[in-house]
Amino acid sequence: MSDTGKRPDSLPGLGPWNACVDKSTARFPERRKDFVTGSGAPVARLYTPLDLGPAAFGGAGYEESIGYPGEYPYTRGVQNTMFRGRFWTMRQYAGFSTAEESNKRYKFLLEQGTTGLSVAFDLPTQIGYDSDHPLSQGEVGKVGVAIDSLADMEILFDGIPMDKVSTSMTINAPAAVLLAMYVAVAEKQGVGADKLNGTIQNDILKEYVARGTYIFPPEPSMRLITDIFAYCAKDVPNWNTISISGYHIREAGSTASQEVAFTLADGVAYVEAAIKAGLDVDDFGPRLSFFFNAHNDLFEEVAKYRAARRVWAKIMKERFGAKNPKSLMLRFHTQTGGSTLTAQQPDNNVVRVAIQALAAVLGGTQSLHTNSRDEALALPTEESVRIALRTQQIIANESGAAETVDPLAGSYYVESLTNRIEDEAWTYLKRIDGLGGAVRAIEQGYVQQEIQDSAYAYQMAIESGDRVVVGLNKFQVKEGPPKGLLRVDPAVGERQVAKLHALKERRDNAAVKASLVALDLAAKGDANLMPPIIEAVRHYATLGEICDVLRGVFGEYRPSAMF
């Protein structure tokens, strides 16, 4: 291969082509004056090798910025053969009502061919309250499954072989408690912790920015996260200890470049916290994972994933000195964009999800959840979930997208977009470093303000009609009220509370009290909190009881008001 890396100043034929364009547009004016990506970035009429720089012309430029799949800087993917070996993990985010109902849905999904479970928890569980807490009233089992204790987790995974299924749990502030429950259930199945595969989201920084299900202030929250890193490195080696999430940042209204930058800035903060806690970067680096959104702009989304891999590899290698190649690999789960779904003409969402899922596959995702067509209206029905899963299966088996690695590499447009997103991400990362890092940038409201500004611009473009959303602001039809939606029985809360009270009557309450006292002492010291949390869980201490002990030691986070 030539290593000249020389870039010509122009291309033969470009001048005459531009002259022809002038004639064409005089006769057939273009549809609008400005063309932009889904994030609002300008799109040129034509992309050529001139837009790529030295990488377009081979040699060192290509190998340094694009390279080969499975090799640094991982622009083209983290595996050498990607989906030619095996498909991505096909997950469906699910959980509602009681553990019994969610267990039935999981078994249905496994029967339909899903290859990994993804657990949605209700809001009380996400913020560390039991179902009988006053703030839980009316929310039990509504947006996810209610988990109060190990007893509920035992029901949730009843009949599901935990050594054969990969489980992702969308849980953050109380992630240590839910992981402890998962480990304890596996023990009861005779499955050792070293045989478990899966992920806990465990990403508290994005909760302060974009989602809001936080409990504790940043410093003790970071302690819990690094305690999980240390515990899993030793005892649960195949577990992804964090899923650093850009998904919710994008759902809050960020651009693609902001999604990459703010997510990786959070990743930097977690790595720094773990190193400060005495961990070696290569002990926990290989188990870090990420979680990104997939929006409708196919090419921008593919470029986003490629740019994110390249930036993270450079951060881990150059900033943190990671030596293990797995520490440099940005492995990620993708979920199609919930905020892109419309309540109007919900069947249109099937098409949106297909485009977004295709973007994730072309971008080299390791795991994928496809949203269901009715999720803008309610929790998805079984029929809608089946269609969403079939979308992934059709892409995998019929589209040809999985037959070769990184099939859009070399596209002048996609490579140019990749470079642009990388450049914009580095600009944000340097700015965040200048503010003192991700935690300080969040505390100062910088990240939140950037996202709010982007969200406002996006919404204004929809309301003005500059951005068309089919069925919403164009191509509308008259529709009747939706039918056949899944509704959670309001009596679910009453039944869950009754189960909880029955548990408290039959468990060994002296053992529970002793385990909570031990946790309190550990929290006031500097010991790893995972062992005492697991011990409390084994005695059927509830989620709320455990989190209340930690609230008593750590306090609760109160955000600053922003206007």
Secondary structure, DSSP 8 states (H G I E B T S, - for coil): --------SS-TTHHHHHHHHHHHHHHS--S-S--B-TTS-B--S---GGGTGGGGG-THHHHHHT--TTSTT-TT-SSSSGGGT---EEEEEE--SSHHHHHHHHHHHHHTT--EEEE-B-HHHHTT--TTSGGGTTTTTSSSB---SHHHHHHHTTT--TTT-EEEE---TTHHHHHHHHHHHHHHHT--GGG-EEEE----HHIIIII----S-HHHHHHHHHHHHHHHHHH-TTEE-EEEE-HHHHHTT--HHHHHHHHHHHHHHHHHHHHHTT--HHHHGGGEEEEEEE-S-HHHHHHHHHHHHHHHHHIIIIIS---SHHHH---EEEEE-GGG--SSSTTHHHHHHHHHHHHHHHTT-SEEE---TTTTTSB--HHHHHHHHHHHHHHHHHSSTTSSSSTTTT-HHHHHHHHHHHHHHHHHHHHHHHTTSHHHHHHTTHHHHHHHHHHHHHHHHHHHTSS--BTTTBS--------S-B---TTHHHHHHHHHHHHHHHS-HHHHHHHHHHHHHHHHTTS-SHHHHHHHHHTT--HHHHHHHHHHHH---------
